[in-house]
Amino acid sequence: MKIQGALLKEQGVTFAVAIVKPHVLNSRIEANRLIGVLEPVFGGVPVVLMAQNARGVPTYFGRRDIVRFLATLPLGAVPWKEFIVK
């Protein structure tokens, strides 16, 4: 499976953000399960999930400090790339 995501470092904290379908964020159980699956893919760093609505507005799920930071960051500034999930 392939997933779009990014590794970022801000104020000494390295973390990942992964793009998911909006329905994933509707279930905390499913979102937390997916974060657990994705953490090894991104080298064990904290993972935040991001989904967009029909207008492209992002919603984030994960560590609150990282979510707050990402909410201020334009999506175009994120270095997105493809990752393989085994």
KELUM-700686 format. One line per 5 residues: number of its first residue (from 1); their letters; for each residue x, y, z of N, C-alpha, C, O. Coordinates in nm, 3 decimals, decimal comma, always signed. Each point is the difference from the previous one (the first is absolute). Layout:
N
NUM) a) X:Y:Z:X:Y:Z:X:Y:Z:X:Y:Z  ... $
END
This chain:
86
1) mkiqg) +0,085:-0,117:+0,000:-0,085:+0,117:+0,000:+0,089:+0,124:+0,000:+0,106:+0,002:+0,063  -0,148:+0,099:-0,134:+0,073:+0,126:-0,004:-0,079:+0,107:+0,074:-0,123:+0,001:-0,002  +0,196:+0,090:+0,067:-0,065:+0,109:+0,071:+0,079:+0,128:-0,024:+0,123:-0,002:-0,009  -0,194:+0,113:-0,002:+0,064:+0,129:-0,014:+0,027:+0,053:+0,140:-0,087:-0,004:+0,087  +0,207:+0,053:-0,065:+0,034:+0,051:+0,130:+0,123:+0,087:-0,006:+0,054:+0,027:-0,107 $
6) allke) -0,012:+0,017:+0,224:+0,118:+0,086:+0,008:+0,065:-0,016:+0,136:-0,066:-0,024:+0,101  +0,197:+0,037:-0,101:+0,077:+0,007:+0,124:+0,040:+0,146:+0,018:+0,051:+0,063:-0,092  -0,075:-0,012:+0,211:+0,030:+0,141:+0,028:+0,077:+0,010:+0,131:-0,008:-0,088:+0,086  +0,081:+0,196:-0,072:+0,068:+0,029:+0,126:-0,026:+0,146:+0,032:+0,027:+0,089:-0,080  -0,080:-0,066:+0,200:-0,032:+0,135:+0,043:+0,036:+0,012:+0,147:-0,043:-0,081:+0,082 $
11) qgvtf) +0,120:+0,183:-0,049:+0,042:+0,026:+0,138:+0,058:-0,125:+0,066:-0,028:-0,029:+0,116  +0,109:-0,044:-0,192:+0,068:-0,117:+0,051:-0,084:-0,126:+0,007:+0,048:-0,103:+0,046  -0,173:+0,109:-0,090:-0,089:-0,116:+0,004:-0,018:-0,052:-0,143:-0,047:+0,073:-0,088  +0,084:-0,198:+0,065:-0,023:-0,064:-0,129:-0,131:-0,077:+0,009:-0,024:-0,072:+0,096  -0,058:+0,088:-0,198:-0,130:-0,066:-0,002:-0,041:-0,023:-0,145:+0,062:+0,051:-0,093 $
16) avaiv) -0,168:-0,130:+0,077:-0,051:-0,030:-0,133:-0,147:+0,039:-0,008:-0,071:+0,001:+0,100  +0,029:+0,030:-0,221:-0,142:+0,023:-0,027:-0,036:-0,088:-0,118:+0,073:-0,006:-0,099  -0,187:-0,062:+0,109:-0,045:-0,092:-0,104:-0,140:+0,038:-0,044:-0,086:+0,031:+0,083  +0,062:-0,033:-0,214:-0,131:+0,032:-0,055:-0,087:-0,125:+0,004:+0,040:-0,108:-0,045  -0,160:+0,124:+0,100:-0,096:-0,110:+0,008:-0,137:+0,046:-0,050:-0,022:+0,120:-0,020 $
21) kphvl) -0,068:-0,214:-0,001:-0,138:+0,032:-0,038:-0,071:+0,059:+0,122:+0,030:-0,039:+0,113  -0,124:+0,130:-0,134:-0,068:+0,065:+0,113:-0,067:-0,097:+0,098:-0,002:+0,027:+0,120  -0,053:-0,139:-0,168:-0,069:-0,093:+0,090:+0,094:-0,058:+0,105:-0,046:-0,041:+0,107  +0,175:+0,036:-0,134:+0,097:-0,053:+0,098:+0,000:+0,086:+0,126:+0,014:-0,052:+0,111  -0,029:+0,182:-0,127:+0,003:+0,090:+0,115:-0,130:-0,001:+0,079:-0,006:+0,056:+0,109 $
26) nsrie) -0,097:-0,119:-0,162:-0,128:-0,008:+0,072:+0,002:-0,102:+0,112:-0,088:+0,001:+0,086  +0,188:-0,089:-0,084:+0,011:-0,102:+0,104:+0,136:+0,013:+0,069:+0,104:-0,024:-0,061  -0,106:+0,063:+0,187:+0,126:+0,012:+0,075:+0,073:-0,133:+0,004:+0,123:-0,005:-0,006  -0,198:-0,104:+0,018:+0,061:-0,133:+0,005:+0,074:-0,028:-0,130:+0,116:-0,042:+0,001  -0,183:+0,064:-0,113:+0,061:-0,024:-0,131:+0,119:+0,094:-0,023:+0,103:-0,044:-0,050 $
31) anrli) -0,117:+0,170:+0,087:+0,109:+0,095:-0,019:+0,122:-0,038:+0,083:+0,113:+0,004:-0,049  -0,134:-0,041:+0,174:+0,112:-0,041:+0,086:+0,064:-0,129:-0,050:+0,122:-0,015:+0,008  -0,204:-0,078:-0,059:+0,053:-0,125:-0,055:+0,089:+0,031:-0,120:+0,110:-0,056:-0,012  -0,155:+0,144:-0,075:+0,078:+0,034:-0,117:+0,129:+0,072:+0,037:+0,104:-0,024:-0,062  -0,109:+0,110:+0,161:+0,123:+0,066:+0,046:+0,100:-0,106:+0,045:+0,119:+0,009:-0,031 $
36) gvlep) -0,165:-0,110:+0,104:+0,089:-0,108:+0,045:+0,061:-0,077:-0,117:+0,115:-0,042:+0,008  -0,192:+0,024:-0,114:+0,051:-0,068:-0,120:+0,103:+0,087:-0,072:+0,100:-0,051:-0,051  -0,124:+0,181:+0,047:+0,085:+0,091:-0,078:+0,129:+0,042:+0,072:+0,097:+0,036:-0,067  -0,095:-0,038:+0,199:+0,120:+0,045:+0,070:+0,126:-0,072:-0,047:+0,101:+0,067:-0,022  -0,100:-0,200:+0,006:+0,121:-0,066:-0,050:+0,037:+0,043:-0,143:+0,117:+0,007:-0,035 $
41) vfggv) -0,218:+0,021:-0,047:+0,025:+0,043:-0,138:+0,079:+0,130:-0,002:+0,085:+0,021:-0,087  -0,114:+0,067:+0,183:+0,066:+0,130:+0,009:+0,116:+0,001:+0,098:+0,043:+0,107:+0,045  +0,009:-0,223:-0,011:+0,119:-0,007:+0,085:-0,026:+0,017:+0,148:+0,091:+0,033:+0,075  -0,215:-0,056:-0,030:-0,030:+0,005:+0,143:-0,032:+0,137:+0,054:-0,019:+0,015:+0,121  +0,012:+0,086:-0,206:-0,034:+0,134:+0,047:-0,151:+0,013:+0,018:-0,075:-0,079:-0,057 $
46) pvvlm) +0,030:+0,178:+0,135:-0,145:+0,020:+0,014:-0,064:+0,026:-0,136:+0,058:+0,067:-0,085  -0,179:-0,121:+0,066:-0,072:+0,015:-0,126:-0,131:+0,073:+0,025:-0,073:-0,030:+0,094  +0,044:+0,127:-0,180:-0,127:+0,070:+0,000:-0,070:-0,035:-0,131:+0,063:-0,003:-0,106  -0,192:-0,023:+0,114:-0,078:-0,029:-0,120:-0,067:+0,128:-0,048:-0,041:+0,084:+0,081  +0,029:-0,070:-0,213:-0,064:+0,116:-0,058:-0,098:-0,044:-0,107:+0,034:-0,080:-0,088 $
51) aqnar) -0,157:+0,132:+0,095:-0,101:-0,023:-0,103:-0,051:+0,135:-0,046:+0,002:+0,098:+0,075  -0,048:-0,094:-0,199:-0,056:+0,124:-0,054:-0,146:-0,020:-0,035:-0,041:-0,107:-0,045  -0,039:+0,213:+0,067:-0,140:-0,008:-0,040:-0,010:+0,031:-0,150:+0,102:+0,018:-0,067  -0,223:-0,010:+0,015:-0,021:+0,021:-0,144:+0,058:+0,133:-0,049:+0,030:+0,014:-0,118  -0,015:+0,082:+0,208:+0,057:+0,129:-0,038:+0,152:+0,005:+0,017:+0,064:+0,101:-0,030 $
56) gvpty) -0,006:-0,211:+0,079:+0,144:-0,005:+0,018:+0,047:+0,049:+0,136:+0,121:+0,015:+0,022  -0,215:+0,012:+0,068:+0,036:+0,048:+0,134:+0,048:-0,119:+0,083:-0,072:-0,099:+0,013  +0,193:+0,108:+0,044:+0,054:-0,113:+0,075:-0,053:-0,009:+0,143:-0,032:+0,100:+0,064  +0,023:-0,224:-0,016:-0,028:-0,032:+0,140:+0,110:-0,095:+0,043:+0,038:-0,091:-0,074  +0,013:+0,111:+0,196:+0,112:-0,080:+0,049:-0,041:-0,081:+0,122:-0,091:+0,038:+0,074 $
61) fgrrd) +0,159:-0,152:-0,055:-0,020:-0,084:+0,118:+0,136:-0,049:+0,046:+0,077:-0,053:-0,080  -0,048:+0,071:+0,207:+0,127:-0,047:+0,056:+0,041:+0,086:+0,117:-0,083:+0,062:+0,067  +0,212:-0,060:-0,044:+0,054:+0,076:+0,113:-0,040:+0,147:-0,010:+0,022:+0,064:-0,103  -0,078:-0,012:+0,209:-0,058:+0,135:-0,002:+0,099:+0,109:-0,038:-0,035:+0,090:-0,076  +0,157:-0,096:+0,127:+0,096:+0,105:-0,033:+0,034:-0,002:-0,149:+0,016:+0,106:-0,061 $
66) ivrfl) -0,007:-0,224:+0,004:+0,031:-0,011:-0,143:-0,121:+0,043:-0,083:+0,015:+0,068:-0,101  -0,135:-0,108:+0,144:-0,121:+0,041:-0,070:-0,011:+0,153:-0,002:-0,032:+0,058:-0,104  +0,058:+0,006:+0,217:-0,005:+0,147:+0,005:+0,099:+0,062:-0,097:-0,033:+0,097:-0,069  +0,153:-0,152:+0,063:+0,100:+0,052:-0,094:-0,046:-0,019:-0,144:+0,005:+0,094:-0,079  -0,050:-0,214:+0,044:-0,041:-0,028:-0,137:-0,117:+0,088:-0,044:-0,010:+0,036:-0,117 $
71) atlpl) -0,077:-0,002:+0,210:-0,116:+0,085:-0,033:+0,044:+0,139:-0,046:-0,077:+0,070:-0,066  +0,199:-0,030:+0,099:+0,050:+0,132:-0,041:+0,085:-0,007:-0,126:+0,036:+0,103:-0,056  -0,005:-0,223:+0,012:+0,090:-0,020:-0,114:-0,079:-0,018:-0,129:-0,089:-0,084:-0,006  +0,120:+0,162:-0,098:-0,069:-0,022:-0,128:+0,035:-0,138:-0,055:+0,115:-0,044:+0,007  -0,215:-0,025:-0,062:+0,023:-0,135:-0,053:+0,107:-0,001:-0,108:+0,071:-0,099:-0,015 $
76) gavpw) -0,059:+0,207:-0,060:+0,101:+0,008:-0,105:+0,142:+0,004:+0,054:+0,095:-0,024:-0,075  -0,080:+0,053:+0,203:+0,133:+0,006:+0,061:+0,047:-0,137:+0,050:+0,115:-0,015:+0,040  -0,204:-0,083:-0,043:+0,033:-0,134:+0,049:+0,066:-0,079:-0,114:-0,054:-0,006:-0,110  +0,171:-0,055:+0,136:+0,071:-0,075:-0,104:-0,057:-0,142:-0,018:+0,061:-0,098:+0,042  -0,178:+0,088:-0,104:-0,069:-0,127:-0,017:+0,080:-0,095:-0,089:+0,064:+0,042:-0,096 $
81) kefiv) -0,069:-0,170:+0,130:+0,057:-0,104:-0,084:-0,073:-0,130:+0,026:-0,081:-0,009:+0,092  +0,110:-0,091:-0,171:-0,067:-0,128:+0,012:+0,081:-0,095:+0,088:+0,122:-0,011:-0,015  -0,190:-0,057:+0,105:+0,062:-0,099:+0,088:-0,069:-0,135:-0,023:-0,119:-0,005:-0,029  +0,195:-0,102:+0,041:-0,053:-0,135:-0,014:-0,030:-0,056:+0,138:+0,086:-0,002:+0,088  -0,210:-0,044:-0,069:-0,042:-0,064:+0,125:-0,008:-0,148:-0,027:-0,074:-0,045:-0,087 $
86) k) +0,152:-0,034:+0,163:+0,001:-0,146:-0,021:-0,094:-0,068:+0,095:-0,011:-0,123:-0,002 $
END
